[in-house]
Amino acid sequence: MFPAISIADALKRKDPNVNILFVGAKGRLEMKKVPEAGYEIIGLPVAGVQRRLTWKNLQVPFRLVKSLRQSKRIIKDFGPDVVVGVGGYASGPVVRVAERRHIPVLLQEQNSYAGVTNRLLARRASKICVAYERMDKYFPGDKIILTGNPVREELIPSEDKKKEALRHFDLSPEMKTVLVIGGSLGARSVNEGIMSHLQDFEKKNVQMIWQCGRQYHHQAVRAMSPYSLPNIRLVDFIERMDLAYAAADVIISRAGAGTISELALVKKPVILVPSPNVAEDHQTRNARSLADRDAAILVQDADAPYLLVQKAFEVLEHEERAQSLSEHIAEIAKPDSAGKIAEEVFKLMQP
């Protein structure tokens, strides 16, 4: 979603008169966030197959057929010159209809392991913009363009922003800071790892910004209550991620593709805990691609309750290690990815 919005913003910067329509999946976060970003969005009833046994899976083919019918009407009414697919549930039916009508299609693959939707659609796509090297094992090599993932470039930290960030979170400039981000809903294993080592933050004189997620907030508050922990800022959601990144000396995070692209621009030491609850385990593949380049530390989800805080303190205590991680993750950053993708979109519009 956020890469898609970044691409739309880049298209608008290059041509303020460009007409943009989003198509998303009903009930998903994009139906709220895209209008907040100033764009129109139409929702389709499409949904993915659940991994667990549930009657909802019986609805999937019917939802897909209905979504294809609606996509035909959307394409006819809007009359796009180019369709951009970013791999979400709604990409499949819309891109399929566009391909059948010989409308140029650009796919944007965010992960190091290509998603099923993009792999199925790649054969007829005009161009495929990717964030990782060696993606020709999934896509036709002559269609691949290495652009990186579009990110919010206002997240890039600076010394001035770090001072602002420490004031914003009421943190001490004399202490090292751990930033924990488990996503808006939180991450159980990450939170367990923090909760079981709360006293260590006081002993080590380390401060923390801890985004625990809405559904874990009450549990986290209860875990903190026996201790005096003035150096921990517990929140269920962080509005100013730019300031959170700027304040951090080490970051603990899930390994979603968009998040990794942001972390590469932030250039801070990172510990990645891949979520095991995502399609085709792509977060583990993302994290391993960085760990193999010494650009991040990989901690498996099952090990997080025991190893996470230990690994964070090790990084903080070894300046050379922290510097090495920062330098290597910076090497994979792709500034202005959205602008590069927008250029490719406009090229496809040319007769």
C-alpha positions as CSV (number, residue, x, y, z in Angstrom):
1,M,0.0,0.0,0.0
2,F,2.6,2.6,1.0
3,P,4.8,1.8,-2.0
4,A,1.8,2.2,-4.2
5,I,1.0,5.6,-2.7
6,S,4.6,6.7,-3.1
7,I,4.4,5.7,-6.8
8,A,1.2,7.8,-7.2
9,D,2.9,10.8,-5.5
10,A,5.9,10.5,-7.9
11,L,3.6,10.4,-10.9
12,K,1.8,13.5,-9.7
13,R,5.1,15.3,-9.1
14,K,6.2,14.6,-12.7
15,D,2.8,15.4,-14.2
16,P,0.2,17.2,-11.9
17,N,-2.5,16.5,-14.5
18,V,-2.1,12.7,-14.4
19,N,-5.4,10.9,-13.5
20,I,-4.9,8.2,-10.9
21,L,-7.4,5.6,-9.6
22,F,-6.6,3.0,-7.0
23,V,-8.3,-0.4,-6.8
24,G,-8.0,-2.3,-3.5
25,A,-9.6,-5.1,-1.6
26,K,-12.7,-4.3,0.5
27,G,-12.0,-4.5,4.2
28,R,-8.3,-4.0,3.9
29,L,-6.2,-1.1,5.2
30,E,-5.8,0.5,1.8
31,M,-9.5,1.4,1.8
32,K,-8.8,3.8,4.6
33,K,-5.2,4.9,3.9
34,V,-5.5,5.7,0.2
35,P,-8.3,8.3,0.6
36,E,-6.3,9.8,3.5
37,A,-3.4,10.2,1.0
38,G,-5.8,12.1,-1.3
39,Y,-6.6,9.4,-3.9
40,E,-9.8,7.8,-5.1
41,I,-10.1,4.0,-4.5
42,I,-12.6,1.4,-5.5
43,G,-12.9,-1.8,-3.5
44,L,-13.2,-5.3,-4.9
45,P,-14.6,-8.3,-2.9
46,V,-11.5,-10.4,-3.7
47,A,-9.8,-12.3,-0.9
48,G,-6.9,-14.7,-0.4
49,V,-7.1,-18.3,0.7
50,Q,-6.7,-18.8,4.4
51,R,-4.1,-21.2,5.6
52,R,-6.4,-22.7,8.2
53,L,-9.5,-24.7,7.4
54,T,-12.4,-22.3,7.3
55,W,-15.7,-21.9,5.4
56,K,-14.4,-18.6,4.1
57,N,-12.1,-20.4,1.7
58,L,-15.3,-21.6,-0.1
59,Q,-16.1,-18.0,-0.9
60,V,-12.8,-17.3,-2.6
61,P,-13.6,-18.5,-6.2
62,F,-17.0,-16.6,-6.1
63,R,-15.3,-13.5,-4.9
64,L,-12.7,-13.8,-7.6
65,V,-15.3,-14.1,-10.4
66,K,-17.2,-11.1,-9.0
67,S,-14.0,-9.1,-8.8
68,L,-13.1,-9.9,-12.4
69,R,-16.5,-8.7,-13.5
70,Q,-16.1,-5.5,-11.5
71,S,-12.6,-5.0,-12.9
72,K,-13.9,-5.1,-16.5
73,R,-16.3,-2.3,-15.6
74,I,-13.6,-0.3,-13.8
75,I,-11.2,-0.6,-16.8
76,K,-13.9,0.3,-19.3
77,D,-15.1,3.3,-17.3
78,F,-11.7,4.7,-16.3
79,G,-9.9,3.9,-19.5
80,P,-6.3,3.7,-18.2
81,D,-3.2,4.1,-20.4
82,V,-1.2,2.0,-17.9
83,V,-2.0,-0.3,-15.1
84,V,0.4,-0.7,-12.2
85,G,0.2,-3.9,-10.1
86,V,1.8,-4.0,-6.7
87,G,1.0,-7.6,-5.8
88,G,-2.0,-7.2,-3.4
89,Y,-5.2,-9.2,-3.6
90,A,-6.8,-6.7,-6.0
91,S,-3.9,-6.7,-8.5
92,G,-4.8,-10.1,-9.9
93,P,-8.2,-9.4,-11.4
94,V,-7.4,-5.8,-12.5
95,V,-4.1,-6.7,-14.1
96,R,-5.6,-9.7,-15.8
97,V,-8.3,-7.7,-17.4
98,A,-5.8,-5.0,-18.5
99,E,-3.6,-7.6,-20.1
100,R,-6.5,-9.1,-22.0
101,R,-7.3,-5.7,-23.4
102,H,-3.7,-5.0,-24.4
103,I,-3.2,-2.2,-21.9
104,P,0.4,-1.9,-20.8
105,V,1.1,-3.3,-17.4
106,L,3.9,-2.6,-15.0
107,L,4.3,-4.9,-12.0
108,Q,6.2,-3.9,-8.9
109,E,7.5,-6.8,-6.8
110,Q,8.5,-5.8,-3.3
111,N,10.0,-9.0,-1.9
112,S,13.1,-11.0,-2.6
113,Y,10.8,-14.0,-3.2
114,A,8.2,-13.1,-5.8
115,G,4.6,-13.4,-4.7
116,V,2.2,-15.8,-6.5
117,T,0.1,-13.0,-8.0
118,N,3.0,-11.3,-9.7
119,R,4.5,-14.6,-10.9
120,L,1.2,-15.5,-12.5
121,L,0.9,-12.1,-14.2
122,A,4.5,-11.6,-15.2
123,R,4.4,-13.4,-18.6
124,R,2.2,-10.7,-20.2
125,A,3.5,-7.7,-18.2
126,S,5.4,-5.0,-20.1
127,K,7.9,-4.2,-17.3
128,I,8.6,-5.6,-13.8
129,C,10.2,-3.3,-11.3
130,V,12.0,-5.2,-8.5
131,A,13.7,-4.4,-5.2
132,Y,16.3,-7.2,-5.2
133,E,18.9,-8.7,-7.5
134,R,18.6,-12.1,-9.1
135,M,14.9,-11.9,-9.7
136,D,15.2,-13.5,-13.1
137,K,14.5,-16.9,-11.5
138,Y,10.9,-15.7,-11.1
139,F,10.5,-13.3,-14.1
140,P,11.6,-12.9,-17.7
141,G,15.0,-11.2,-17.5
142,D,14.4,-8.7,-20.3
143,K,11.4,-7.2,-18.4
144,I,13.2,-6.7,-15.1
145,I,14.2,-3.2,-13.9
146,L,16.0,-2.9,-10.6
147,T,14.5,0.1,-8.9
148,G,14.2,-0.8,-5.2
149,N,11.0,-0.3,-3.2
150,P,9.4,3.1,-3.0
151,V,9.6,4.5,0.6
152,R,8.7,7.7,2.4
153,E,12.0,9.5,2.1
154,E,11.1,12.0,4.9
155,L,12.1,9.1,7.1
156,I,15.8,9.6,6.4
157,P,17.4,10.7,9.7
158,S,19.8,13.6,10.4
159,E,21.6,15.0,13.4
160,D,19.1,17.8,13.8
161,K,16.2,15.3,13.5
162,K,17.8,13.1,16.2
163,K,17.8,16.0,18.6
164,E,14.1,16.7,17.8
165,A,13.4,13.0,18.2
166,L,14.9,12.7,21.6
167,R,12.9,15.7,22.7
168,H,9.7,14.3,21.1
169,F,10.0,11.0,23.0
170,D,11.5,12.7,26.2
171,L,14.6,10.5,25.9
172,S,18.1,11.2,27.2
173,P,20.9,12.1,24.7
174,E,23.3,10.3,27.1
175,M,21.7,6.9,26.7
176,K,21.6,4.4,23.8
177,T,18.1,3.8,22.4
178,V,16.5,0.6,21.2
179,L,13.5,1.0,18.8
180,V,11.1,-2.0,18.7
181,I,8.5,-2.0,15.9
182,G,6.2,-5.0,15.6
183,G,3.7,-3.4,13.2
184,S,0.4,-1.7,14.0
185,L,-1.1,-4.9,15.4
186,G,2.1,-5.9,17.2
187,A,4.2,-9.1,17.1
188,R,3.7,-11.7,19.9
189,S,7.2,-13.2,19.9
190,V,8.8,-9.7,19.8
191,N,6.7,-8.5,22.6
192,E,7.4,-11.6,24.7
193,G,11.1,-11.1,24.1
194,I,10.9,-7.6,25.5
195,M,8.6,-8.4,28.4
196,S,10.8,-11.2,29.6
197,H,13.8,-8.9,29.8
198,L,12.4,-5.6,31.0
199,Q,14.7,-5.4,34.0
200,D,17.8,-5.7,31.8
201,F,17.0,-2.3,30.3
202,E,17.4,-0.7,33.7
203,K,20.5,-2.7,34.5
204,K,22.2,-1.8,31.2
205,N,21.1,1.9,31.3
206,V,19.5,1.6,27.9
207,Q,16.3,3.4,26.9
208,M,13.6,2.0,24.5
209,I,10.8,3.1,22.3
210,W,8.5,0.1,22.3
211,Q,5.6,-0.1,19.8
212,C,3.8,-3.1,21.1
213,G,0.7,-2.9,18.9
214,R,-2.9,-2.3,19.9
215,Q,-3.8,-5.9,20.8
216,Y,-0.8,-6.3,23.1
217,H,-0.9,-2.9,24.9
218,H,-2.7,-4.0,28.0
219,Q,-0.5,-7.0,28.4
220,A,2.7,-4.8,28.0
221,V,1.4,-2.3,30.6
222,R,0.8,-5.1,33.0
223,A,4.3,-6.6,32.4
224,M,5.9,-3.2,33.2
225,S,3.8,-2.4,36.3
226,P,6.1,-4.3,38.9
227,Y,9.1,-2.2,37.8
228,S,10.2,1.4,37.7
229,L,11.1,1.9,34.1
230,P,11.3,5.6,33.3
231,N,13.6,4.9,30.4
232,I,10.9,3.0,28.4
233,R,8.4,4.7,26.1
234,L,5.6,2.2,25.6
235,V,3.1,3.0,22.8
236,D,0.6,1.0,20.8
237,F,1.3,2.9,17.6
238,I,3.9,5.4,16.5
239,E,2.6,8.3,14.4
240,R,6.0,9.9,13.8
241,M,8.1,7.0,12.5
242,D,10.7,9.5,11.1
243,L,11.4,10.6,14.7
244,A,11.4,7.1,16.0
245,Y,14.0,6.0,13.4
246,A,16.1,9.1,14.1
247,A,16.2,8.4,17.8
248,A,17.2,4.8,17.5
249,D,20.7,3.3,17.8
250,V,19.5,-0.2,17.0
251,I,16.1,-1.3,15.6
252,I,14.2,-4.5,16.1
253,S,11.6,-5.1,13.4
254,R,9.6,-7.6,11.4
255,A,11.0,-8.2,7.9
256,G,8.3,-7.0,5.5
257,A,9.7,-5.7,2.2
258,G,8.5,-2.1,2.6
259,T,9.9,-1.9,6.1
260,I,13.3,-3.3,5.0
261,S,13.5,-0.7,2.2
262,E,12.8,2.0,4.8
263,L,15.5,0.6,7.2
264,A,18.0,0.7,4.4
265,L,17.5,4.4,3.9
266,V,17.6,4.9,7.7
267,K,21.1,3.2,7.8
268,K,20.8,1.9,11.4
269,P,21.8,-1.5,12.8
270,V,18.8,-3.8,12.5
271,I,17.6,-7.1,14.1
272,L,15.0,-8.7,11.9
273,V,12.4,-11.2,13.3
274,P,10.5,-12.6,10.3
275,S,6.8,-13.3,10.8
276,P,6.0,-16.9,10.2
277,N,2.4,-16.0,9.4
278,V,2.8,-14.6,5.9
279,A,2.4,-16.2,2.5
280,E,5.3,-18.4,1.4
281,D,7.4,-17.3,4.4
282,H,8.6,-14.4,2.3
283,Q,9.7,-12.4,5.4
284,T,12.3,-15.1,6.3
285,R,13.6,-14.9,2.7
286,N,13.8,-11.1,2.9
287,A,15.7,-11.2,6.2
288,R,18.0,-14.0,5.1
289,S,19.0,-12.0,2.0
290,L,20.2,-9.2,4.3
291,A,21.8,-11.4,6.9
292,D,23.8,-13.2,4.2
293,R,25.3,-9.7,3.3
294,D,25.9,-8.9,7.0
295,A,23.3,-6.1,6.5
296,A,21.1,-7.3,9.4
297,I,20.9,-9.8,12.2
298,L,18.3,-12.5,11.7
299,V,16.5,-13.9,14.8
300,Q,13.9,-16.6,14.1
301,D,10.5,-15.9,15.5
302,A,10.7,-19.0,17.8
303,D,14.0,-17.7,19.3
304,A,12.9,-14.1,19.8
305,P,11.6,-14.5,23.4
306,Y,15.1,-15.7,24.4
307,L,17.6,-14.0,22.1
308,L,16.2,-10.7,21.0
309,V,17.2,-8.4,23.8
310,Q,20.6,-10.2,24.1
311,K,21.3,-9.5,20.4
312,A,20.3,-5.9,20.8
313,F,22.6,-5.3,23.7
314,E,25.5,-7.0,21.9
315,V,25.1,-4.5,19.0
316,L,25.0,-1.6,21.4
317,E,28.1,-2.8,23.2
318,H,30.2,-3.4,20.1
319,E,30.6,-0.2,18.1
320,E,32.5,-1.8,15.2
321,R,29.7,-4.4,14.7
322,A,27.1,-1.7,14.8
323,Q,29.0,0.3,12.2
324,S,29.4,-2.7,9.9
325,L,25.7,-3.5,10.0
326,S,24.9,0.2,9.2
327,E,27.3,0.4,6.3
328,H,26.1,-2.9,4.7
329,I,22.4,-2.1,5.0
330,A,23.0,1.3,3.5
331,E,24.5,-0.4,0.4
332,I,21.1,-1.9,-0.5
333,A,19.3,1.4,-0.3
334,K,17.7,2.7,-3.6
335,P,16.9,6.4,-3.2
336,D,14.0,7.8,-5.3
337,S,12.7,4.4,-6.2
338,A,9.2,5.8,-6.7
339,G,10.6,8.4,-9.2
340,K,12.3,5.7,-11.2
341,I,9.1,3.6,-11.4
342,A,7.1,6.7,-12.4
343,E,9.5,7.2,-15.3
344,E,8.9,3.7,-16.5
345,V,5.1,4.2,-16.2
346,F,5.3,7.3,-18.4
347,K,7.5,5.5,-20.9
348,L,4.7,2.9,-21.3
349,M,2.3,5.7,-22.1
350,Q,4.3,6.8,-25.1
351,P,3.0,5.6,-28.5
